[in-house]
């Protein structure tokens, strides 16, 4: 996830699991660590930043998925697939796993996803110079937003309609950094365990009785809406309008799945079973994971986000609107949350 390219030879008919295995073989990543990583479809901006489109599904053909878009900005990215930083210990047991996690952590700090003050940045740079990768990750784990996936700026109706927001997913929550109409910044988090359900909808806006724009191209609007337990007896819908709504939904589902595995006493450690037919053999010439360049000093001109309140203000309950567009995602895209927990007012 630091932009380093890894070339593998695959078939156009290879599914996500096949490509992930090929990448693991190329990097010499042990079989029992493959389950800790996944492939994502991303779009690279001119400044090198990545916008996450979605997590590639098991049935997908990655080569077809990326080439069918006919745009060199779309790429396939390898990134860790879990949320709980406790699983970092498993990954760091092995050299390649440690290098991959280290490279991802450095990249997340450089792009501003993980926040560090000047002193913390100085400590991180010192650990980099000493090539103390485990210590570097240990320090990063204590920083704000470690392990979060950040999304492009989008629109939300919370705490009021039309607010601009930057959403982060991690630590079993969706974090909101909301810019209010008066330019005030508020920050708050929605715990996954308090989301009763969520759904993704798509629609094409109707203009003067016709859908699409004057050029004939349809503008599909994607929304993620979740029903949240604001207080002991009050549920409220919160809507995010974003082209990355599907990726947000995938993040919520994977966080719920991970919570349920932990609750049942299970582990995400997986022995990656090779197929008996057409199994790939470990390459003699393995591609090393390069260490990223040293971190630059933090940009002093960047205005820090002022945390006005640890909890966003509540608004009146609203129901999710159902569009009559024929392009809507059906009711089967409605997700119930098995990790949903009731709370008392003392927990709020």
TORVEXKE-826282 format. One record per residue (C-alpha): x, y, z; residue in one letter. Coordinates in steps of 0.02 Angstrom, whole numbers, plus 32768, in hexadecimal, padded with zeros to 4 digits. Each point is the difference from the previous one (the first is absolute). Layout:
BEGIN
atom c1 = X&c2 = Y&c3 = Z&res = A
...
! end
This chain:
BEGIN
atom c1 = 8000&c2 = 8000&c3 = 8000&res = X
atom c1 = 8097&c2 = 8073&c3 = 7FEF&res = X
atom c1 = 7FFD&c2 = 8004&c3 = 7F42&res = X
atom c1 = 8086&c2 = 7F7C&c3 = 7FE4&res = X
atom c1 = 7FD7&c2 = 7F97&c3 = 7F67&res = X
atom c1 = 7FFB&c2 = 7F43&c3 = 8003&res = X
atom c1 = 7FEF&c2 = 7FA7&c3 = 7F58&res = X
atom c1 = 7FB5&c2 = 7F51&c3 = 7FFB&res = X
atom c1 = 7FD3&c2 = 7F8D&c3 = 7F71&res = X
atom c1 = 7F4A&c2 = 7FC9&c3 = 8006&res = X
atom c1 = 7F74&c2 = 7FC5&c3 = 7F90&res = X
atom c1 = 7F71&c2 = 8073&c3 = 7FD0&res = X
atom c1 = 7F8D&c2 = 7F7D&c3 = 804E&res = X
atom c1 = 805A&c2 = 8001&c3 = 80A9&res = X
atom c1 = 7F91&c2 = 8035&c3 = 8090&res = X
atom c1 = 802F&c2 = 8071&c3 = 8091&res = X
atom c1 = 803F&c2 = 7F6E&c3 = 8069&res = X
atom c1 = 8073&c2 = 7FC8&c3 = 7F72&res = X
atom c1 = 804A&c2 = 80AD&c3 = 7FE8&res = X
atom c1 = 8017&c2 = 801A&c3 = 80BB&res = X
atom c1 = 805D&c2 = 7F5B&c3 = 8008&res = X
atom c1 = 806E&c2 = 8031&c3 = 7F6D&res = X
atom c1 = 802D&c2 = 80A4&c3 = 8055&res = X
atom c1 = 8025&c2 = 7FA6&c3 = 80A3&res = X
atom c1 = 8073&c2 = 7F86&c3 = 7FA5&res = X
atom c1 = 8059&c2 = 8090&c3 = 7FAB&res = X
atom c1 = 801E&c2 = 8055&c3 = 80A7&res = X
atom c1 = 8027&c2 = 7F5E&c3 = 805C&res = X
atom c1 = 7F70&c2 = 801F&c3 = 8079&res = X
atom c1 = 7FDD&c2 = 7F61&c3 = 8066&res = X
atom c1 = 7F5E&c2 = 7FA4&c3 = 7FDD&res = X
atom c1 = 7FBC&c2 = 8019&c3 = 80B0&res = X
atom c1 = 800D&c2 = 80BD&c3 = 7FED&res = X
atom c1 = 7FA8&c2 = 8010&c3 = 7F58&res = X
atom c1 = 7F56&c2 = 800D&c3 = 8057&res = X
atom c1 = 803B&c2 = 809F&c3 = 8056&res = X
atom c1 = 800C&c2 = 805D&c3 = 7F5A&res = X
atom c1 = 7F89&c2 = 8025&c3 = 7F72&res = X
atom c1 = 7FF9&c2 = 8053&c3 = 7F55&res = X
atom c1 = 7FA5&c2 = 80A5&c3 = 7FE5&res = X
atom c1 = 7FCD&c2 = 805D&c3 = 7F64&res = X
atom c1 = 803E&c2 = 80B4&c3 = 8012&res = X
atom c1 = 800D&c2 = 809C&c3 = 7F96&res = X
atom c1 = 80A4&c2 = 805F&c3 = 8005&res = X
atom c1 = 7FF9&c2 = 80BE&c3 = 7FF9&res = X
atom c1 = 8085&c2 = 806C&c3 = 7FAE&res = X
atom c1 = 804D&c2 = 8025&c3 = 80AB&res = X
atom c1 = 8016&c2 = 7F45&c3 = 8020&res = X
atom c1 = 7F70&c2 = 7FF3&c3 = 807D&res = X
atom c1 = 7F90&c2 = 7F67&c3 = 7FF5&res = X
atom c1 = 7F43&c2 = 8002&c3 = 8002&res = X
atom c1 = 7FB8&c2 = 7F57&c3 = 8031&res = X
atom c1 = 7F78&c2 = 7FC1&c3 = 7F8C&res = X
atom c1 = 7FDD&c2 = 7F56&c3 = 804D&res = X
atom c1 = 804A&c2 = 7F63&c3 = 8048&res = X
atom c1 = 800D&c2 = 7F7D&c3 = 7F77&res = X
atom c1 = 7F85&c2 = 7F73&c3 = 801D&res = X
atom c1 = 8033&c2 = 7F49&c3 = 7FFA&res = X
atom c1 = 7F9E&c2 = 7FDF&c3 = 7F60&res = X
atom c1 = 804D&c2 = 8094&c3 = 7FA2&res = X
atom c1 = 8080&c2 = 7FF5&c3 = 7F76&res = X
atom c1 = 8079&c2 = 808B&c3 = 8032&res = X
atom c1 = 8051&c2 = 800F&c3 = 7F54&res = X
atom c1 = 7F56&c2 = 8016&c3 = 7FAE&res = X
atom c1 = 7FC2&c2 = 8076&c3 = 8088&res = X
atom c1 = 8091&c2 = 807A&c3 = 7FED&res = X
atom c1 = 8019&c2 = 7FF7&c3 = 7F42&res = X
atom c1 = 7F46&c2 = 8012&c3 = 7FD9&res = X
atom c1 = 8005&c2 = 80AE&c3 = 804C&res = X
atom c1 = 8077&c2 = 8037&c3 = 7F74&res = X
atom c1 = 8055&c2 = 807F&c3 = 806F&res = X
atom c1 = 80B5&c2 = 7FF3&c3 = 803C&res = X
atom c1 = 7FD0&c2 = 805A&c3 = 80A1&res = X
atom c1 = 7FAC&c2 = 7F61&c3 = 803F&res = X
atom c1 = 8074&c2 = 7F86&c3 = 8056&res = X
atom c1 = 7FFB&c2 = 7F68&c3 = 8073&res = X
atom c1 = 804B&c2 = 801E&c3 = 80AB&res = X
atom c1 = 8037&c2 = 7F86&c3 = 8088&res = X
atom c1 = 7FD3&c2 = 8034&c3 = 80B2&res = X
atom c1 = 7FDF&c2 = 7FAA&c3 = 80A5&res = X
atom c1 = 7F4F&c2 = 7FBD&c3 = 800C&res = X
atom c1 = 7FE0&c2 = 800B&c3 = 80BC&res = X
atom c1 = 7FD4&c2 = 808E&c3 = 8077&res = X
atom c1 = 8039&c2 = 7FCC&c3 = 80AE&res = X
atom c1 = 80B5&c2 = 8034&c3 = 801B&res = X
atom c1 = 8016&c2 = 7F6A&c3 = 8074&res = X
atom c1 = 8012&c2 = 7F97&c3 = 7F63&res = X
atom c1 = 809B&c2 = 8064&c3 = 7FD2&res = X
atom c1 = 8061&c2 = 7F8E&c3 = 8075&res = X
atom c1 = 7FDA&c2 = 7F6A&c3 = 7F90&res = X
atom c1 = 8038&c2 = 805D&c3 = 7F64&res = X
atom c1 = 80A0&c2 = 8043&c3 = 804F&res = X
atom c1 = 803A&c2 = 7F51&c3 = 802E&res = X
atom c1 = 8041&c2 = 7FEA&c3 = 7F4F&res = X
atom c1 = 8078&c2 = 8070&c3 = 7F9F&res = X
atom c1 = 7F96&c2 = 801F&c3 = 7F65&res = X
atom c1 = 7F63&c2 = 801D&c3 = 8067&res = X
atom c1 = 8060&c2 = 807F&c3 = 8069&res = X
atom c1 = 8041&c2 = 8058&c3 = 7F64&res = X
atom c1 = 7F52&c2 = 800B&c3 = 7FB3&res = X
atom c1 = 7FB1&c2 = 8044&c3 = 809F&res = X
atom c1 = 8090&c2 = 807A&c3 = 8017&res = X
atom c1 = 7FF1&c2 = 8041&c3 = 7F4D&res = X
atom c1 = 7F44&c2 = 8018&c3 = 8014&res = X
atom c1 = 8015&c2 = 805C&c3 = 80A6&res = X
atom c1 = 8082&c2 = 8077&c3 = 7FB8&res = X
atom c1 = 7F90&c2 = 8023&c3 = 7F6A&res = X
atom c1 = 7F69&c2 = 8022&c3 = 8070&res = X
atom c1 = 8064&c2 = 807C&c3 = 8068&res = X
atom c1 = 8043&c2 = 8058&c3 = 7F65&res = X
atom c1 = 7F52&c2 = 8015&c3 = 7FB6&res = X
atom c1 = 7FBE&c2 = 8045&c3 = 80A5&res = X
atom c1 = 7F8F&c2 = 7F6E&c3 = 802B&res = X
atom c1 = 805D&c2 = 7FE4&c3 = 80A4&res = X
atom c1 = 8018&c2 = 809F&c3 = 8065&res = X
atom c1 = 80A5&c2 = 8025&c3 = 8056&res = X
atom c1 = 803D&c2 = 809F&c3 = 8055&res = X
atom c1 = 80AF&c2 = 8043&c3 = 7FE7&res = X
atom c1 = 804B&c2 = 7F9F&c3 = 8092&res = X
atom c1 = 7FB0&c2 = 7F5D&c3 = 7FCA&res = X
atom c1 = 8038&c2 = 8021&c3 = 7F4E&res = X
atom c1 = 80B2&c2 = 8019&c3 = 803F&res = X
atom c1 = 7FFA&c2 = 7F5B&c3 = 805E&res = X
atom c1 = 7FBC&c2 = 7FA6&c3 = 7F67&res = X
atom c1 = 8088&c2 = 8045&c3 = 7F90&res = X
atom c1 = 8085&c2 = 7FCC&c3 = 807F&res = X
atom c1 = 7FBB&c2 = 7F4E&c3 = 8001&res = X
atom c1 = 8001&c2 = 7FFF&c3 = 7F42&res = X
atom c1 = 80B6&c2 = 8034&c3 = 7FFC&res = X
atom c1 = 8028&c2 = 7F70&c3 = 8077&res = X
atom c1 = 7F97&c2 = 7F8B&c3 = 7F93&res = X
atom c1 = 7F9F&c2 = 7FD1&c3 = 809E&res = X
atom c1 = 7F64&c2 = 7FC9&c3 = 7FA4&res = X
atom c1 = 7FA6&c2 = 7FAA&c3 = 808F&res = X
atom c1 = 801E&c2 = 8092&c3 = 8075&res = X
atom c1 = 7FC5&c2 = 8077&c3 = 7F77&res = X
atom c1 = 7F5C&c2 = 7F9F&c3 = 7FEF&res = X
atom c1 = 7FEC&c2 = 7FF6&c3 = 80BE&res = X
atom c1 = 800C&c2 = 80BD&c3 = 800C&res = X
atom c1 = 7F8B&c2 = 8017&c3 = 7F6C&res = X
atom c1 = 7F7F&c2 = 7F91&c3 = 8056&res = X
atom c1 = 7FF1&c2 = 8083&c3 = 8089&res = X
atom c1 = 7FDA&c2 = 808C&c3 = 7F84&res = X
atom c1 = 7F55&c2 = 8042&c3 = 7FD1&res = X
atom c1 = 7FAC&c2 = 7FA8&c3 = 7F6D&res = X
atom c1 = 807E&c2 = 7F72&c3 = 7FF6&res = X
atom c1 = 7FB4&c2 = 7F76&c3 = 7F97&res = X
atom c1 = 7F76&c2 = 8070&c3 = 7FBB&res = X
atom c1 = 7FCE&c2 = 8007&c3 = 7F4A&res = X
atom c1 = 7FDC&c2 = 80B4&c3 = 7FCA&res = X
atom c1 = 7F82&c2 = 802D&c3 = 7F7A&res = X
atom c1 = 7FF2&c2 = 8092&c3 = 7F89&res = X
atom c1 = 7F9D&c2 = 8099&c3 = 803B&res = X
atom c1 = 7F45&c2 = 7FE3&c3 = 7FEC&res = X
atom c1 = 7F55&c2 = 803B&c3 = 803E&res = X
atom c1 = 7F9C&c2 = 7FCC&c3 = 8099&res = X
atom c1 = 7F59&c2 = 8032&c3 = 804D&res = X
atom c1 = 8046&c2 = 7FFA&c3 = 80B0&res = X
atom c1 = 7FFB&c2 = 8069&c3 = 806A&res = X
atom c1 = 7FA4&c2 = 8062&c3 = 7F78&res = X
atom c1 = 7FDB&c2 = 7FE8&c3 = 7F48&res = X
atom c1 = 8086&c2 = 802B&c3 = 7F81&res = X
atom c1 = 8098&c2 = 7FFB&c3 = 8073&res = X
atom c1 = 80A9&c2 = 7FD9&c3 = 7FB5&res = X
atom c1 = 8057&c2 = 7F70&c3 = 8059&res = X
atom c1 = 809E&c2 = 7F97&c3 = 7FFC&res = X
atom c1 = 7FD9&c2 = 7F4F&c3 = 8038&res = X
atom c1 = 807E&c2 = 7F87&c3 = 8049&res = X
atom c1 = 7FE0&c2 = 7F47&c3 = 8021&res = X
atom c1 = 805D&c2 = 7FA6&c3 = 808A&res = X
atom c1 = 7FFF&c2 = 7FCA&c3 = 80B6&res = X
atom c1 = 7F4F&c2 = 7FBA&c3 = 7FEA&res = X
atom c1 = 7FBA&c2 = 80AA&c3 = 7FD3&res = X
atom c1 = 7FE1&c2 = 8083&c3 = 7F7B&res = X
atom c1 = 8057&c2 = 80A2&c3 = 802E&res = X
atom c1 = 7FB3&c2 = 80A3&c3 = 7FC0&res = X
atom c1 = 805F&c2 = 80A3&c3 = 7FEA&res = X
atom c1 = 7F70&c2 = 8074&c3 = 7FD1&res = X
atom c1 = 800C&c2 = 80B0&c3 = 7FBD&res = X
atom c1 = 7F63&c2 = 805F&c3 = 8030&res = X
atom c1 = 7FB6&c2 = 808E&c3 = 7F96&res = X
atom c1 = 8051&c2 = 807E&c3 = 8076&res = X
atom c1 = 80AB&c2 = 7FB0&c3 = 7FD9&res = X
atom c1 = 8008&c2 = 7FB6&c3 = 80AF&res = X
atom c1 = 8050&c2 = 7F52&c3 = 8007&res = X
atom c1 = 7FB2&c2 = 7F79&c3 = 806B&res = X
atom c1 = 803F&c2 = 7F50&c3 = 801B&res = X
atom c1 = 7FA7&c2 = 7F67&c3 = 803F&res = X
atom c1 = 7FF6&c2 = 7F44&c3 = 7FEA&res = X
atom c1 = 7F77&c2 = 7F82&c3 = 7FDE&res = X
atom c1 = 8023&c2 = 7F56&c3 = 804E&res = X
atom c1 = 7FD9&c2 = 7F6A&c3 = 7F93&res = X
atom c1 = 7FB1&c2 = 7FA8&c3 = 8095&res = X
atom c1 = 7F7B&c2 = 8089&c3 = 8009&res = X
atom c1 = 7FCF&c2 = 7FF2&c3 = 7F49&res = X
atom c1 = 7F62&c2 = 7F98&c3 = 7FF4&res = X
atom c1 = 800C&c2 = 7FF0&c3 = 7F43&res = X
atom c1 = 803B&c2 = 805B&c3 = 7F65&res = X
atom c1 = 7FDE&c2 = 8003&c3 = 7F46&res = X
atom c1 = 804A&c2 = 8042&c3 = 7F5F&res = X
atom c1 = 7F8F&c2 = 8052&c3 = 7F7E&res = X
atom c1 = 8024&c2 = 8041&c3 = 7F52&res = X
atom c1 = 7F95&c2 = 8076&c3 = 7F9B&res = X
atom c1 = 8006&c2 = 806F&c3 = 7F66&res = X
atom c1 = 7FC6&c2 = 80B2&c3 = 8023&res = X
atom c1 = 7F6B&c2 = 8036&c3 = 7F97&res = X
atom c1 = 800C&c2 = 80A9&c3 = 7FA7&res = X
atom c1 = 7F63&c2 = 8046&c3 = 7FB0&res = X
atom c1 = 7FB3&c2 = 7F55&c3 = 7FF1&res = X
atom c1 = 809A&c2 = 7FAE&c3 = 7FB2&res = X
atom c1 = 8090&c2 = 7FA6&c3 = 8053&res = X
atom c1 = 80B5&c2 = 8028&c3 = 7FDF&res = X
atom c1 = 8057&c2 = 809D&c3 = 7FC3&res = X
atom c1 = 7FEC&c2 = 8064&c3 = 7F61&res = X
atom c1 = 808F&c2 = 7F9C&c3 = 7FB5&res = X
atom c1 = 7F9D&c2 = 7F60&c3 = 8018&res = X
atom c1 = 8072&c2 = 7FBA&c3 = 8086&res = X
atom c1 = 7FB0&c2 = 7FC2&c3 = 80A0&res = X
atom c1 = 803F&c2 = 8041&c3 = 80A7&res = X
atom c1 = 7FEA&c2 = 7F70&c3 = 8079&res = X
atom c1 = 7FF3&c2 = 8038&c3 = 80B5&res = X
atom c1 = 8036&c2 = 7F82&c3 = 8084&res = X
atom c1 = 7FCB&c2 = 800D&c3 = 80B5&res = X
atom c1 = 8029&c2 = 7F9D&c3 = 809C&res = X
atom c1 = 7F7F&c2 = 8011&c3 = 808B&res = X
atom c1 = 800C&c2 = 7FAF&c3 = 80AB&res = X
atom c1 = 7F85&c2 = 7FFC&c3 = 8091&res = X
atom c1 = 805A&c2 = 8034&c3 = 809E&res = X
atom c1 = 7FD3&c2 = 7FEE&c3 = 80B8&res = X
atom c1 = 8015&c2 = 80B4&c3 = 803A&res = X
atom c1 = 7FBA&c2 = 7FDF&c3 = 80AE&res = X
atom c1 = 7FAD&c2 = 7F72&c3 = 805D&res = X
atom c1 = 7F58&c2 = 8011&c3 = 7FA7&res = X
atom c1 = 802A&c2 = 8065&c3 = 7F64&res = X
atom c1 = 803B&c2 = 7FC0&c3 = 7F59&res = X
atom c1 = 802C&c2 = 8079&c3 = 7F74&res = X
atom c1 = 8032&c2 = 7FEE&c3 = 7F4B&res = X
atom c1 = 80A4&c2 = 8052&c3 = 7FC9&res = X
atom c1 = 8024&c2 = 800E&c3 = 7F46&res = X
atom c1 = 80A6&c2 = 8013&c3 = 7FA5&res = X
atom c1 = 7FFC&c2 = 8030&c3 = 7F47&res = X
atom c1 = 80A2&c2 = 7FC5&c3 = 7FB1&res = X
atom c1 = 8040&c2 = 7FA5&c3 = 7F65&res = X
atom c1 = 8059&c2 = 7F90&c3 = 8080&res = X
atom c1 = 7F5D&c2 = 7FC9&c3 = 8054&res = X
atom c1 = 801B&c2 = 7F4A&c3 = 7FCC&res = X
atom c1 = 80AF&c2 = 7FFF&c3 = 804B&res = X
atom c1 = 7FBA&c2 = 804C&c3 = 80A0&res = X
atom c1 = 7F80&c2 = 7F74&c3 = 8009&res = X
atom c1 = 8088&c2 = 7F7D&c3 = 7FE4&res = X
atom c1 = 8065&c2 = 804D&c3 = 808E&res = X
atom c1 = 7F6A&c2 = 7FF8&c3 = 8076&res = X
atom c1 = 7FDF&c2 = 7F4B&c3 = 7FD3&res = X
atom c1 = 80B5&c2 = 7FCC&c3 = 8019&res = X
atom c1 = 8007&c2 = 8058&c3 = 80A9&res = X
atom c1 = 7F62&c2 = 7FA5&c3 = 8037&res = X
atom c1 = 8044&c2 = 7F5A&c3 = 7FC1&res = X
atom c1 = 80A2&c2 = 801B&c3 = 8061&res = X
atom c1 = 7FA2&c2 = 802D&c3 = 809F&res = X
atom c1 = 7F96&c2 = 7F62&c3 = 7FF1&res = X
atom c1 = 809B&c2 = 7F93&c3 = 7FE6&res = X
atom c1 = 8050&c2 = 804B&c3 = 809C&res = X
atom c1 = 7F5F&c2 = 7FEE&c3 = 8063&res = X
atom c1 = 7FF7&c2 = 7F47&c3 = 7FD5&res = X
atom c1 = 80B5&c2 = 7FE8&c3 = 8036&res = X
atom c1 = 803E&c2 = 7FE2&c3 = 7F4F&res = X
atom c1 = 8098&c2 = 8044&c3 = 7FA5&res = X
atom c1 = 801A&c2 = 804C&c3 = 7F55&res = X
atom c1 = 80A2&c2 = 7F9E&c3 = 7FEA&res = X
atom c1 = 7FE1&c2 = 7F98&c3 = 7F66&res = X
atom c1 = 8064&c2 = 7F76&c3 = 7FB0&res = X
atom c1 = 7FF3&c2 = 802C&c3 = 7F49&res = X
atom c1 = 7FD7&c2 = 7F5D&c3 = 7FAA&res = X
atom c1 = 8048&c2 = 7FE9&c3 = 7F54&res = X
atom c1 = 7F94&c2 = 7FB6&c3 = 7F7A&res = X
atom c1 = 8032&c2 = 7F4F&c3 = 7FD5&res = X
atom c1 = 7FF5&c2 = 802B&c3 = 7F47&res = X
atom c1 = 806A&c2 = 808B&c3 = 7FB9&res = X
atom c1 = 8052&c2 = 802C&c3 = 80A5&res = X
atom c1 = 8084&c2 = 8087&c3 = 7FF1&res = X
atom c1 = 80B1&c2 = 7FD6&c3 = 8033&res = X
atom c1 = 806B&c2 = 8073&c3 = 8069&res = X
atom c1 = 8071&c2 = 8068&c3 = 7F92&res = X
atom c1 = 80BD&c2 = 7FEE&c3 = 8010&res = X
atom c1 = 801A&c2 = 80BA&c3 = 7FE7&res = X
atom c1 = 7F98&c2 = 8059&c3 = 8081&res = X
atom c1 = 7FDC&c2 = 80B9&c3 = 7FF6&res = X
atom c1 = 8035&c2 = 805A&c3 = 809E&res = X
atom c1 = 7F90&c2 = 8081&c3 = 8052&res = X
atom c1 = 8062&c2 = 80A2&c3 = 7FF9&res = X
atom c1 = 8009&c2 = 8073&c3 = 8095&res = X
atom c1 = 7FA8&c2 = 80A6&c3 = 7FE1&res = X
atom c1 = 8061&c2 = 80A4&c3 = 8007&res = X
atom c1 = 8013&c2 = 805C&c3 = 80A4&res = X
atom c1 = 7F6B&c2 = 8064&c3 = 8039&res = X
atom c1 = 8003&c2 = 80BA&c3 = 7FDD&res = X
atom c1 = 7FE1&c2 = 807A&c3 = 808B&res = X
atom c1 = 7F48&c2 = 8029&c3 = 8019&res = X
atom c1 = 7FBC&c2 = 8093&c3 = 7F9F&res = X
atom c1 = 7FF6&c2 = 808E&c3 = 807B&res = X
atom c1 = 7F8A&c2 = 8060&c3 = 7F8F&res = X
atom c1 = 7F7B&c2 = 7F78&c3 = 800C&res = X
atom c1 = 7F76&c2 = 8038&c3 = 8074&res = X
atom c1 = 7FDB&c2 = 7F7D&c3 = 8085&res = X
atom c1 = 7F4B&c2 = 7FCB&c3 = 8014&res = X
atom c1 = 7FB8&c2 = 804A&c3 = 809E&res = X
atom c1 = 7F96&c2 = 7F82&c3 = 805D&res = X
atom c1 = 7F6A&c2 = 8067&c3 = 8033&res = X
atom c1 = 7FA0&c2 = 7F71&c3 = 804C&res = X
atom c1 = 8021&c2 = 7F49&c3 = 801F&res = X
atom c1 = 7F4D&c2 = 7FDD&c3 = 7FD0&res = X
atom c1 = 7F9F&c2 = 804C&c3 = 7F70&res = X
atom c1 = 7F5C&c2 = 8055&c3 = 802C&res = X
atom c1 = 7F62&c2 = 7F9D&c3 = 7FE1&res = X
atom c1 = 7F79&c2 = 802E&c3 = 7F85&res = X
atom c1 = 7F4C&c2 = 7FC8&c3 = 7FE9&res = X
atom c1 = 7FDC&c2 = 7F52&c3 = 7FC0&res = X
atom c1 = 7FEB&c2 = 7FF1&c3 = 7F45&res = X
atom c1 = 7FD4&c2 = 7F6A&c3 = 7F96&res = X
atom c1 = 806B&c2 = 7FCC&c3 = 7F6E&res = X
atom c1 = 7FB0&c2 = 8033&c3 = 7F5C&res = X
atom c1 = 7FE2&c2 = 7F7B&c3 = 7F7D&res = X
atom c1 = 801A&c2 = 8039&c3 = 7F4D&res = X
atom c1 = 7F90&c2 = 7FBF&c3 = 7F78&res = X
atom c1 = 8090&c2 = 7FF9&c3 = 7F85&res = X
atom c1 = 800F&c2 = 7F5F&c3 = 7FA0&res = X
atom c1 = 80BA&c2 = 8005&c3 = 8025&res = X
atom c1 = 7FEA&c2 = 7FF0&c3 = 80BB&res = X
atom c1 = 8058&c2 = 7F74&c3 = 8059&res = X
atom c1 = 7F7A&c2 = 7F8A&c3 = 803C&res = X
atom c1 = 7FCB&c2 = 7FD6&c3 = 80B0&res = X
atom c1 = 8078&c2 = 7F6E&c3 = 7FFF&res = X
atom c1 = 808B&c2 = 807E&c3 = 801E&res = X
atom c1 = 7FBB&c2 = 801F&c3 = 80AE&res = X
atom c1 = 807B&c2 = 7FC6&c3 = 8085&res = X
atom c1 = 7FCA&c2 = 7FCA&c3 = 80AD&res = X
atom c1 = 8087&c2 = 800D&c3 = 8086&res = X
atom c1 = 801B&c2 = 7F66&c3 = 806C&res = X
atom c1 = 807C&c2 = 8062&c3 = 806B&res = X
atom c1 = 7F7B&c2 = 8081&c3 = 802F&res = X
atom c1 = 7FFA&c2 = 801C&c3 = 80BC&res = X
atom c1 = 7F7F&c2 = 8059&c3 = 806C&res = X
atom c1 = 8040&c2 = 8089&c3 = 8072&res = X
atom c1 = 7FC8&c2 = 8064&c3 = 8094&res = X
atom c1 = 8003&c2 = 80BD&c3 = 8010&res = X
atom c1 = 8095&c2 = 7FF1&c3 = 8074&res = X
atom c1 = 8066&c2 = 7FBD&c3 = 7F6E&res = X
atom c1 = 7FE5&c2 = 809B&c3 = 7F95&res = X
! end
